Amino acid sequence: MNAPLPTSVLPPVQAADLAALPLIEKWISFASVSRDSNLPIIEWTQNWLEALGVECSRTYDDSGKKANLWATLPAENGETKIGGLVLSGHTDVVPVDGQPWETDPFVAQIVGDRMYGRGVTDMKSYGATALMMVPELLKRKLKRPVHLAFSYDEEVGCIGVRRMIADMVKSGYQPAGCIVGEPTGMQVVVAHKGKHAYKTSVRGFEAHSSLTPQGVNAVEIACEFVANLKSMHQKLAKEGPFDPIYDVPHTTIHTGVIHGGTALNIIPRDCDVTWEIRHHHMNSPEDLFTEAKAFADSLLPAMRAVAADTGITHHLNSVLPGFATDADSEIAKLCFTCAGTDSNSAAGKVSFGTEAALFHQAGVPTIVCGPGHIAQAHQPNEWVELAQLAWCERFMRRLADQICVN
Ligand SMILES: [Zn+2]
């Protein structure tokens, strides 16, 4: 390690107090970056569950190199399908390429009050803690089924879970609730924003860079489009509408990737812009897109006056719906009890998207609640406080008290 890592200001939790630690360390050791196969972590987890007698099934992606794992612990009366509780998490992590890590990202390492490693926050600690509870849940017998739902490719657009949910519905599972363990600092989160992702492609007209009036510069037009997105965003940030429960209380518009041009002495023909709208329930993403498109259309006459087959096209790359669960619902109340935040005034709303929206869309009332904070996700030296891991364990133990017979 090159420099000492900062230590926590929260009361210390000893690593020895954490029952889930060996399982978290094991899960971190799988370099299950989204672009690669996640089969090693799925294989290991399935073997671990089957050794306890838990029935597992998989759904694969088209290549057969990635899989979701669905495991069911039946209720004492033998019920497996109806009224169960889903504990859901993704097995993939974002890449570490080019990030200045001070520890091996795939070796969980405790320094002071924190654990470092890729996925300690987003979101292997929750899945591993749920696994840790399995022997106890089996021993204490369940009043209702419990399902573990471990997905692939969450980080590249919640891709894997869509197949798992389709399979869940087709197989006749009707869970009564779902807890997605994305990092919320163990706050009970009842809603998150939706996201629409777009690619806008500008087709200009090439010319020698000394002859600018004879070309249509795709990069410059793309920049005008991006600048307009930015001013749309600023208007939302200034004027709302606002939902003050969200960490970012307004809808946001953001440009993530811009790619165009080939050489300084060529007026660029093509430029692509990838951008997103993250909206709460008071804004329509369709209306905001229409506004952005209208601006793009206003640039066309000047482009076409120079070259006829220039243009600007838009492609909707992906849609992740938002979700909102009633803070008075059974699943929310259960989570308030387990998290130790008895009042539903503690309900949170977050701006980042999760698989919760897709469970919600399938008719399963869903909550997001997991250890760590989104600010540490996807970062170099990703960390989680040991106190958060202890809180997650306490949550799971209280959950067991609620759903177990003994
Ligand atoms: Zn995540």
Boltz pocket constraint, residues with backbone or C-beta under 6 A from the ligand:
constraints:
  - pocket:
      binder: B
      contacts: [[A, 90], [A, 122], [A, 123], [A, 154], [A, 182]]
      max_distance: 6.0
